[in-house]
Amino acid sequence: MITRRCFCSSAPRPWLFVGLGNPGFVGDAPLLLAKPQTYMNLSGESTGALAAYYKLPLNRVIVFHDDMDLPCGVLRLRDKGGHGSHNGLKSVIYHFRGNREFARLRIGIGKPPGQMDPKAFLLQKFNASARERIDTALQEGVEGLKLLLLKGLTESARRFNTEQKYKHIRLQTMPT
């Protein structure tokens, strides 16, 4: 079945963002950026297909994801691991044929307050304080990924996670 998307005049037209520039991102490291256009629970469908299409070994793949087990705004860079009940990671692992040997950059969002349903917590917008922490964490994540491209995963994870450990301790005393 063939379907066509109609960009009718009543619907807002999409934007096309095109990054112009010369080759390179950090040094001469080639880099592909992707944002799956599936729901979270199906993220592995496009992630697995991209890795296969570009013939990338999984030690050249890094997945960014939110993590309720980390305080809001704290990051962790890991070389491999399980899914930790994260449905997006479950899908990625499934589409990597059960292989868990890919890096992750975990972005802490904190735990739901009180008895709040975790699903509702995940779908709500961040309050101003949490948004500020997340924005700062995203900038720190970019710096961590630049370090990864320059120094490799082991060295960058050691440095990055040490910095984030002390940030974690500072944030434990601050309200979200």
TIPA-605747 format. One record per residue: residue number from 0; x, y, z of N, C-alpha, C in turn. Coordinates in steps of 0.001 Angstrom, whole numbers, padded with zeros to 6 digits. Each point is the difference from the previous one (the first is absolute). Example, Ala and Ser with C-alpha at 12.3 -4.5 7.8 and 13.67 -1.06 7.14 Angstrom:
2
+-----+---------+---------+---------+---------+---------+---------+---------+---------+---------+
| pos |     n_x |     n_y |     n_z |    ca_x |    ca_y |    ca_z |     c_x |     c_y |     c_z |
+-----+---------+---------+---------+---------+---------+---------+---------+---------+---------+
|   0 |  013190 | -005690 |  007800 | -000890 |  001190 |  000000 |  000900 |  001200 |  000000 |
|   1 | -000350 |  001050 | -000720 |  000820 |  001190 |  000060 | -000770 |  001090 |  000730 |
+-----+---------+---------+---------+---------+---------+---------+---------+---------+---------+
end
This chain:
176
+-----+---------+---------+---------+---------+---------+---------+---------+---------+---------+
| pos |     n_x |     n_y |     n_z |    ca_x |    ca_y |    ca_z |     c_x |     c_y |     c_z |
+-----+---------+---------+---------+---------+---------+---------+---------+---------+---------+
|   0 |  000824 | -001168 |  000000 | -000824 |  001168 |  000000 |  000879 |  001247 |  000000 |
|   1 | -000255 |  000895 | -000875 |  000755 |  001241 | -000094 | -000840 |  001120 |  000598 |
|   2 |  000623 |  000754 |  000894 | -000696 |  001152 |  000564 |  000790 |  001250 | -000332 |
|   3 | -000710 |  001067 | -000147 |  000638 |  001284 | -000279 | -000323 |  000954 |  001133 |
|   4 |  000963 |  000794 |  000322 | -000242 |  001030 |  000988 | -000373 |  001272 | -000741 |
|   5 | -001080 |  000571 |  000408 | -000460 |  001233 | -000624 |  000323 |  001165 |  000917 |
|   6 |  000789 |  000927 | -000478 |  000279 |  001201 |  000759 | -000995 |  001058 | -000453 |
|   7 | -001226 | -000162 |  000459 | -001088 |  000887 | -000388 |  000216 |  001385 |  000606 |
|   8 | -000654 |  000968 | -000573 |  000175 |  001371 |  000465 | -000549 |  000208 |  001407 |
|   9 | -000955 | -000848 |  000443 | -000568 |  000171 |  001333 |  000939 | -000487 |  001102 |
|  10 |  000905 | -000899 | -000333 |  000967 | -000498 |  000980 |  001275 |  000831 | -000085 |
|  11 |  000666 |  000203 |  001134 |  001259 |  000754 | -000068 |  001034 | -000771 | -000809 |
|  12 |  000750 |  000706 | -000780 |  001045 | -000629 | -000812 |  001185 | -000357 |  000885 |
|  13 |  000656 | -001141 | -000279 |  001164 | -000386 |  000802 |  001198 |  000885 | -000320 |
|  14 |  000921 |  000053 |  000925 |  001270 |  000678 | -000209 |  001012 | -001024 | -000486 |
|  15 |  000907 |  000423 | -000789 |  001134 | -000826 | -000385 |  001239 |  000689 |  000534 |
|  16 |  000664 | -000609 |  000960 |  001229 |  000551 |  000545 |  001155 | -000716 | -000663 |
|  17 |  000852 |  000739 | -000661 |  001148 | -000571 | -000690 |  001257 |  000652 |  000554 |
|  18 |  000879 | -000823 |  000542 |  001256 |  000506 |  000541 |  001045 |  000074 | -001100 |
|  19 |  000366 |  001200 | -000387 |  001019 |  000179 | -001027 |  001360 |  000190 |  000649 |
|  20 |  001003 | -000515 | -000627 |  001346 |  000152 |  000537 |  000931 | -000991 | -000638 |
|  21 |  001246 |  000074 |  000417 |  001011 | -000904 | -000515 |  000000 | -001283 |  000816 |
|  22 |  000570 | -001083 | -000542 |  000040 | -001267 |  000736 |  000689 |  000155 |  001345 |
|  23 | -000379 | -000863 |  000910 |  000617 | -000012 |  001322 | -001003 |  000493 |  001054 |
|  24 |  000158 | -000440 |  001149 | -000799 |  000422 |  001181 |  000966 |  000334 |  001119 |
|  25 |  000732 | -000980 |  000477 |  001071 |  000196 |  000955 |  001216 | -000675 | -000612 |
|  26 |  000981 |  000790 | -000352 |  001149 | -000558 | -000714 | -000483 | -000519 | -001345 |
|  27 |  000416 | -001206 | -000330 | -000425 | -000606 | -001259 | -000930 | -001178 |  000237 |
|  28 | -000605 | -000092 |  001183 | -000856 | -001138 |  000326 | -001311 |  000076 | -000788 |
|  29 | -000281 | -001013 | -000804 | -001288 | -000010 | -000691 | -001112 | -000287 |  001008 |
|  30 | -001152 |  000593 | -000225 | -001071 | -000089 |  000983 | -001348 |  000004 | -000700 |
|  31 | -000886 | -000876 |  000434 | -001380 | -000019 | -000477 | -000893 |  000333 |  001185 |
|  32 | -000953 |  000887 | -000182 | -000970 |  000324 |  001046 | -001358 | -000501 | -000452 |
|  33 | -000730 | -000624 |  000891 | -001321 | -000520 | -000359 | -000963 |  000220 |  001155 |
|  34 | -001241 |  000258 | -000314 | -001084 |  000106 |  000975 | -001124 | -000878 | -000514 |
|  35 | -000189 | -001189 |  000612 | -001071 | -000883 | -000467 | -001347 |  000723 | -000011 |
|  36 | -000749 | -000213 | -001046 | -001317 |  000616 | -000131 | -001107 | -000987 |  000366 |
|  37 |  000344 | -000967 |  000814 | -000970 | -000977 |  000499 | -000329 |  000355 |  001443 |
|  38 | -001007 | -000656 |  000549 | -000240 |  000138 |  001430 |  001160 | -000644 |  000737 |
|  39 |  000203 |  000424 |  001247 |  001132 | -000465 |  000805 |  000133 | -001522 | -000021 |
|  40 | -001113 | -000708 |  000181 |  000051 | -001456 |  000107 |  000428 | -000690 | -001295 |
|  41 |  000083 |  000730 | -001089 |  000396 | -000573 | -001287 |  001312 |  000603 | -000512 |
|  42 |  000739 |  000662 |  000864 |  001235 |  000688 | -000398 |  001008 | -000910 | -000681 |
|  43 |  000012 | -001251 |  000363 |  000969 | -000933 | -000571 | -000206 | -000276 | -001472 |
|  44 | -001221 |  000175 | -000493 | -000257 | -000272 | -001417 |  000893 |  000845 | -000894 |
|  45 |  000038 |  001298 |  000244 |  000836 |  000865 | -000837 |  001465 | -000059 |  000418 |
|  46 |  000268 | -000151 |  001290 |  001383 | -000057 |  000473 |  000719 | -001225 | -000571 |
|  47 | -000655 | -001146 |  000069 |  000581 | -001219 | -000558 |  000215 |  000099 | -001497 |
|  48 | -000980 |  000576 | -000695 |  000110 |  000145 | -001457 |  001145 |  000940 | -000384 |
|  49 |  000171 |  001096 |  000743 |  001090 |  000939 | -000300 |  001369 | -000646 |  000221 |
|  50 |  000160 | -000687 |  001116 |  001286 | -000655 |  000278 |  000306 | -001041 | -001076 |
|  51 | -001017 | -000740 | -000425 |  000201 | -001013 | -001043 |  000320 |  000655 | -001341 |
|  52 | -000736 |  001052 | -000353 |  000207 |  000671 | -001291 |  001421 |  000545 | -000126 |
|  53 |  000489 |  000626 |  001077 |  001342 |  000581 | -000034 |  001080 | -000995 |  000420 |
|  54 | -000408 | -001268 |  000266 |  000930 | -001062 |  000371 |  000874 |  000402 |  001190 |
|  55 | -000656 |  000559 |  001017 |  000707 |  000458 |  001188 |  000072 | -001112 |  001044 |
|  56 |  001185 | -000268 |  000529 |  000057 | -000912 |  001143 | -000621 |  000714 |  001197 |
|  57 | -000563 | -000751 |  000928 | -000717 |  000626 |  001104 |  000906 |  000814 |  000923 |
|  58 |  001307 | -000250 | -000042 |  000885 |  000835 |  000814 |  000207 |  001380 | -000620 |
|  59 | -000674 |  000272 | -001112 |  000009 |  001322 | -000636 | -001385 |  000650 |  000066 |
|  60 | -000879 | -000542 |  000846 | -001356 |  000525 |  000169 | -000137 |  000516 |  001424 |
|  61 | -000587 |  001180 |  000147 | -000316 |  000525 |  001326 | -001459 |  000434 |  000002 |
|  62 | -000722 | -000435 |  001014 | -001428 |  000299 |  000132 | -000174 |  000945 |  001186 |
|  63 | -000725 |  001101 | -000207 | -000305 |  000950 |  001077 | -001404 | -000313 |  000492 |
|  64 | -000179 | -000015 |  001305 | -001346 | -000249 |  000509 | -000176 |  000575 |  001393 |
|  65 | -001268 |  000243 |  000351 | -000323 |  000486 |  001337 |  000102 | -001140 |  000997 |
|  66 |  000200 |  000361 |  001266 |  000157 | -001014 |  001036 | -000570 |  000527 |  001312 |
|  67 | -001047 | -000662 |  000494 | -000620 |  000403 |  001263 |  000853 | -000381 |  001207 |
|  68 |  000996 | -000858 | -000178 |  000853 | -000407 |  001117 |  001119 |  000991 |  000283 |
|  69 |  000147 |  001003 | -000844 |  000994 |  001045 |  000237 | -000730 |  001289 |  000366 |
|  70 |  000579 |  000800 |  000891 | -000618 |  001282 |  000331 | -000107 |  000890 | -001237 |
|  71 | -000972 |  000868 |  000009 | -000241 |  000886 | -001132 |  001260 |  000804 | -000340 |
|  72 |  000428 | -000099 | -001237 |  001143 |  000759 | -000480 |  001341 | -000682 |  000130 |
|  73 |  000048 | -001197 |  000547 |  001263 | -000731 |  000143 |  000138 | -000973 | -001169 |
|  74 |  001196 | -000093 | -000543 |  000275 | -000851 | -001154 |  000938 | -001138 |  000378 |
|  75 | -000099 | -001100 | -000745 |  000942 | -001107 |  000128 |  000289 | -000526 | -001393 |
|  76 |  001256 | -000270 | -000251 |  000444 | -000570 | -001273 |  000478 | -001412 |  000279 |
|  77 | -000608 | -000982 | -000655 |  000348 | -001408 |  000223 |  000306 | -000669 | -001322 |
|  78 |  000871 | -001004 |  000048 |  000382 | -000700 | -001224 | -000988 | -001089 | -000389 |
|  79 | -000792 | -000504 |  000944 | -000971 | -001059 | -000290 | -000896 | -000159 |  001215 |
|  80 | -000961 | -000891 | -000092 | -000866 | -000258 |  001142 | -001343 | -000558 | -000424 |
|  81 | -000880 | -000135 |  000961 | -001339 | -000517 | -000253 | -000965 |  001111 | -000352 |
|  82 | -001281 | -000326 |  000056 | -001010 |  000993 | -000359 | -000554 |  000749 |  001199 |
|  83 |  000189 | -000532 |  001213 | -000484 |  000681 |  001189 | -001484 |  000325 | -000050 |
|  84 | -000797 | -000866 | -000604 | -001452 |  000172 | -000162 | -000372 |  001170 | -000909 |
|  85 |  000948 |  000512 | -000767 | -000271 |  001086 | -000944 | -000501 | -000619 | -001308 |
|  86 | -001239 |  000281 | -000357 | -000601 | -000647 | -001168 |  000702 |  000337 | -001307 |
|  87 |  000519 |  001213 | -000124 |  000751 |  000350 | -001202 |  001263 | -000829 | -000132 |
|  88 |  000716 | -000170 |  001126 |  001209 | -000834 | -000018 | -000327 | -001463 | -000251 |
|  89 | -001120 | -000472 |  000552 | -000418 | -001382 | -000275 | -000146 | -000201 | -001503 |
|  90 | -000617 |  000963 | -000665 | -000204 | -000091 | -001446 |  001335 |  000035 | -000751 |
|  91 |  000894 |  000877 |  000420 |  001316 |  000086 | -000655 |  000746 | -001323 |  000157 |
|  92 |  000036 | -000526 |  001210 |  000692 | -001276 |  000239 | -000630 | -001105 | -000845 |
|  93 | -001311 | -000042 | -000051 | -000694 | -001009 | -000806 |  000421 |  000097 | -001468 |
|  94 |  000061 |  001224 | -000541 |  000356 |  000180 | -001408 |  001494 | -000093 | -000265 |
|  95 |  000798 | -000047 |  001062 |  001421 | -000320 | -000125 |  000211 | -001487 |  000275 |
|  96 | -001063 | -000780 | -000146 |  000005 | -001461 |  000191 |  000471 | -000406 |  001396 |
|  97 | -000436 |  000771 |  000995 |  000323 | -000315 |  001378 |  001354 |  000509 |  000468 |
|  98 |  000764 |  000616 | -000884 |  001326 |  000488 |  000351 | -000115 |  001300 |  000799 |
|  99 |  000697 |  000063 |  001125 | -000041 |  001167 |  000887 |  001308 |  000772 | -000024 |
| 100 |  000868 | -000313 | -000940 |  001354 |  000563 | -000042 |  000040 |  001327 | -000753 |
| 101 | -000860 |  000934 |  000368 |  000010 |  001338 | -000589 | -000003 |  001014 |  001143 |
| 102 |  000586 |  001156 | -000246 |  000130 |  001030 |  001034 | -001318 |  000733 |  000199 |
| 103 | -000124 |  000575 |  001195 | -001198 |  000771 |  000333 |  000418 |  001277 |  000722 |
| 104 | -000692 |  001064 | -000283 |  000102 |  001227 |  000774 | -001349 |  000159 |  000682 |
| 105 | -000006 | -000223 |  001300 | -001237 |  000045 |  000788 | -000186 |  001416 |  000543 |
| 106 | -001192 |  000528 | -000150 | -000326 |  001352 |  000448 | -001022 | -000117 |  001121 |
| 107 |  000406 |  000334 |  001214 | -000877 | -000137 |  001155 | -001182 |  000949 | -000044 |
| 108 | -001172 | -000541 |  000298 | -001204 |  000834 |  000102 | -000611 | -000105 |  001398 |
| 109 |  000579 | -000814 |  000872 | -000509 | -000155 |  001352 | -001189 | -000932 |  000073 |
| 110 | -000415 | -000272 |  001213 | -001131 | -000905 |  000240 | -001292 |  000797 |  000106 |
| 111 | -001134 | -000645 | -000295 | -001286 |  000688 |  000168 | -000219 |  000364 |  001468 |
| 112 | -000600 |  001158 |  000247 | -000247 |  000383 |  001398 | -001130 | -000831 |  000610 |
| 113 |  000155 | -000316 |  001264 | -001050 | -000698 |  000742 | -000454 | -001279 | -000679 |
| 114 | -001297 | -000136 | -000162 | -000602 | -001193 | -000601 | -000348 |  000205 | -001475 |
| 115 |  000578 |  001009 | -000633 | -000321 |  000304 | -001395 |  000339 | -001184 | -000905 |
| 116 | -000874 | -000258 | -000946 |  000204 | -001061 | -000978 |  001242 |  000317 | -000845 |
| 117 |  000969 | -000916 | -000093 |  001207 |  000258 | -000793 | -000300 |  000366 | -001456 |
| 118 | -001021 | -000598 | -000594 | -000341 |  000329 | -001395 | -000446 |  001448 | -000123 |
| 119 | -000816 |  000457 |  000948 | -000440 |  001398 | -000015 |  001193 |  000930 |  000206 |
| 120 |  000912 | -000397 |  000890 |  001196 |  000802 |  000262 |  000841 |  000152 | -001268 |
| 121 |  000173 | -001093 | -000723 |  000813 |  000022 | -001226 | -000599 |  000878 | -001084 |
| 122 | -001310 |  000117 | -000032 | -000671 |  000742 | -001069 | -000247 |  001471 |  000322 |
| 123 |  000217 |  000401 |  001250 | -000252 |  001397 |  000356 |  001170 |  000882 | -000419 |
| 124 | -000250 |  001294 | -000083 |  001064 |  000961 | -000301 |  000807 |  000255 |  001271 |
| 125 |  001270 |  000336 | -000174 |  000851 |  000322 |  001139 | -000415 |  001345 |  000590 |
| 126 |  000087 |  000129 |  001327 | -000211 |  001314 |  000601 |  001236 |  000852 | -000289 |
| 127 | -000024 |  001277 |  000373 |  001081 |  000933 | -000361 |  001355 | -000444 |  000559 |
| 128 |  000018 | -000456 |  001239 |  001246 | -000433 |  000628 |  000572 | -001233 | -000697 |
| 129 | -000861 | -000978 | -000258 |  000441 | -001215 | -000684 |  000441 |  000316 | -001423 |
| 130 | -000722 |  000887 | -000690 |  000359 |  000381 | -001372 |  001392 |  000615 | -000032 |
| 131 |  000296 |  000834 |  000999 |  001322 |  000635 |  000076 |  001088 | -001054 |  000192 |
| 132 | -000250 | -000969 |  000879 |  000968 | -001082 |  000219 |  000197 | -000842 | -001253 |
| 133 | -001088 | -000307 | -000686 |  000078 | -000805 | -001228 |  000764 |  000756 | -001080 |
| 134 | -000288 |  001287 | -000158 |  000707 |  000799 | -001006 |  001501 |  000032 |  000266 |
| 135 |  000371 |  000158 |  001264 |  001421 | -000021 |  000369 |  000604 | -001372 | -000292 |
| 136 | -000745 | -001044 |  000350 |  000480 | -001368 | -000232 |  000196 | -000267 | -001493 |
| 137 | -000886 |  000512 | -000833 |  000147 | -000220 | -001437 |  001286 |  000633 | -000527 |
| 138 |  000330 |  001202 |  000488 |  001258 |  000634 | -000406 |  001201 | -000806 |  000493 |
| 139 | -000083 | -000503 |  001237 |  001076 | -000840 |  000522 |  000113 | -001301 | -000794 |
| 140 | -001138 | -000531 | -000436 | -000004 | -001212 | -000815 |  000703 |  000208 | -001325 |
| 141 | -000218 |  001152 | -000611 |  000685 |  000320 | -001262 |  001506 |  000021 |  000224 |
| 142 |  000426 |  000629 |  001097 |  001435 |  000038 |  000310 |  000540 | -001407 |  000252 |
| 143 | -000767 | -000842 |  000681 |  000407 | -001380 |  000240 |  000142 | -000785 | -001290 |
| 144 | -000906 |  000246 | -000937 |  000069 | -000708 | -001283 |  001172 |  000487 | -000847 |
| 145 |  000320 |  001272 |  000091 |  001193 |  000508 | -000689 |  001244 | -000686 |  000556 |
| 146 |  000042 | -000121 |  001318 |  001124 | -000688 |  000638 |  000067 | -001455 | -000457 |
| 147 | -001155 | -000650 | -000117 | -000050 | -001383 | -000471 |  000611 | -000127 | -001401 |
| 148 | -000329 |  000933 | -000881 |  000534 | -000053 | -001360 |  001511 |  000227 | -000025 |
| 149 |  000506 |  000790 |  000932 |  001428 |  000305 |  000028 |  000826 | -001022 |  000774 |
| 150 | -000513 | -000492 |  001117 |  000777 | -000846 |  000911 | -000462 | -001452 |  000063 |
| 151 | -001141 | -000323 | -000601 | -000523 | -001357 |  000082 | -000942 | -000151 |  001181 |
| 152 | -000738 | -001095 |  000005 | -001046 | -000203 |  000994 |  000541 | -000200 |  001411 |
| 153 |  001019 | -000819 |  000171 |  000487 | -000318 |  001342 |  000501 |  001243 |  000722 |
| 154 |  000874 |  000752 | -000638 |  000566 |  001203 |  000623 | -001067 |  001066 |  000223 |
| 155 | -000860 |  000224 | -000981 | -001012 |  001041 |  000147 | -001024 | -000372 |  001070 |
| 156 | -000377 | -001275 |  000090 | -000954 | -000425 |  001024 |  000595 |  000185 |  001395 |
| 157 |  001271 | -000321 |  000158 |  000649 |  000168 |  001303 | -000029 |  001458 |  000427 |
| 158 |  000434 |  000892 | -000865 |  000018 |  001435 |  000320 | -001411 |  000549 |  000204 |
| 159 | -000848 | -000300 | -000932 | -001367 |  000536 | -000010 | -000779 | -000455 |  001229 |
| 160 |  000053 | -001288 |  000299 | -000766 | -000531 |  001132 |  000524 |  000501 |  001338 |
| 161 |  001311 |  000274 |  000094 |  000549 |  000576 |  001227 | -000578 |  001393 |  000220 |
| 162 | -000036 |  000826 | -001043 | -000594 |  001337 |  000113 | -001475 | -000092 |  000381 |
| 163 | -000725 | -000926 | -000618 | -001430 | -000137 |  000263 | -000272 | -000535 |  001405 |
| 164 |  000933 | -000793 |  000538 | -000168 | -000527 |  001362 | -000058 |  001149 |  000996 |
| 165 |  000890 |  000967 | -000152 |  000010 |  001132 |  000923 | -001214 |  000896 | -000234 |
| 166 | -000442 |  000101 | -001218 | -001231 |  000749 | -000290 | -001177 | -000687 |  000692 |
| 167 | -000032 | -001309 | -000043 | -001055 | -000789 |  000634 | -000066 |  000295 |  001498 |
| 168 |  001138 |  000047 |  000637 |  000039 |  000276 |  001440 | -000523 |  001419 |  000286 |
| 169 |  000386 |  000972 | -000813 | -000475 |  001378 |  000189 | -001513 |  000086 | -000194 |
| 170 | -000518 | -000701 | -001011 | -001423 |  000085 | -000310 | -000894 | -000703 |  001012 |
| 171 |  000552 | -000942 |  000757 | -000810 | -000707 |  000985 | -000566 |  000942 |  001060 |
| 172 |  000675 |  001088 |  000242 | -000455 |  000939 |  001031 | -000897 |  001096 | -000555 |
| 173 | -000169 |  000047 | -001331 | -000807 |  001051 | -000609 | -001374 | -000526 | -000397 |
| 174 | -001073 |  000794 |  000144 | -001331 | -000441 | -000431 | -000109 |  000028 | -001516 |
| 175 | -000902 | -000863 | -000562 | -000233 |  000023 | -001449 | -001169 |  000855 | -000351 |
+-----+---------+---------+---------+---------+---------+---------+---------+---------+---------+
end
